[in-house]
Amino acid sequence: MALSVSERTFTREVLESSVPVLVHFSAPWCGLCRAIEPLLTRFQVEWGGQVKLVGINADQNFKLANTYRLRTLPTLLLFENGKVIQRIEGFQGRDQLRLTLEKIIVSCLPKSA
């Protein structure tokens, strides 16, 4: 299960994180948001701590939703060193998201020598 983050904890949990953070902006009324949660949870386990997964309720954290200019839900933002390095929105379902997440994990994991 993703760590739930609010405007109050966002800086500490996301911007100041020592590992990349995948932020899942969602809302309780968003069916696709709920549908992709098991996939995100599975990837979190596969990442083995290399990438942190957090969830943000966009309805309850309007300032964050506005700051990151959310146009659609779900929206996933990948942060590294406090900056957005990838934005994922408008995907057509779990298969497309799975492929995108696989690319993210390859780009975030340390390169072996």
N, C-alpha and C positions, 0 to 999 in steps of 0.2 A: 504494500500500500504506500502511495506517495505521501510524503510529508506535506501537511497542509500549511501554507504560508499566507500571511496577511500583509497589509501595508506596514504594519508595525514590525514584523520580523523579516521583511523582504531584504533589507540591506545586509543583515547578518547571514541569512541562509543562502542568498543568491549572489549578491554583488561582492561579498567578502569571502565567498567559498574558495577553498584551495583546490577544488576539483571542478571540472565543467558541470554545469547545472542545466538540466532540461526542465523548463517550466511549462506546465500544462494549464493553460487558461481554459476554464470551462464554466458551465452553469448547470444548476440542477435540472432545468427544463431542456437541456441539449441532449438529444438522443445519441448522436454520434459521439459526443464527449463520453457518455457512459459506456458506449460500445467499445471504445478504444482503451478504456482503463485496464482491462485484463492484459492486453498486448503490452501496454506501457509497463505494467507491473512485471511481466515476464522478462522484458528487456532490462529492467532494473536489476533483476537477479543475474541475468547473463553478464551485465556490465561489471558485476563484482566490485562495486565501490569506485570504479573509474569515472562514472558519471552519476551525479545525484539527480534524482527525480523529485520534483515538488509540484504540488497542485495549488492553483489559485482560483477561487470562486470570483469570476469577473463581475458578477452582480453585486457582491459584497465589498469588492475592492476596486471601486470605480476609478479612483485616482491612478492606480496601476494600469488598469485597462486603457485609460485615456493617455497616460504617459507613453505606452507602447503601441498606441494607435491600433487597437484591435478593430478589425472590420468584420470578422466572422469568428464563430466558435465551432469547434475547438481551434485554438491557435497554440502552437508549440514554439517556444523560443529557447535556443541553446545559448547559454551564457558561458563565457570563458574570461577569467580575469575581470569580471564586472562589466563586460561588454557583450552585446548580442552579436554572435557570429553566424547564426543561422536562424531563419524564420520559416516555419512550416505551417501553411494554412491552405485551405481550399482543396485538401486531398479528397479523393473519391471513395475512400474506405480503408479497411484494415490492411489489405494487401499492399496498396500503394504506401501506406504509412510504414508497414514492416520493411519494405525496401529502403525507404528513406532513413529509418532508424538504423538499419544495417550499415548504411553509408556513414552515418554519424559515428557509430561505434568504431569503425575503422579509422576515421579521422581523429578521434579523441584518444584512442589507446596509445600508449607509448610505443614507439617503433623499436623492434628488437634489433640488436646489433648483429 
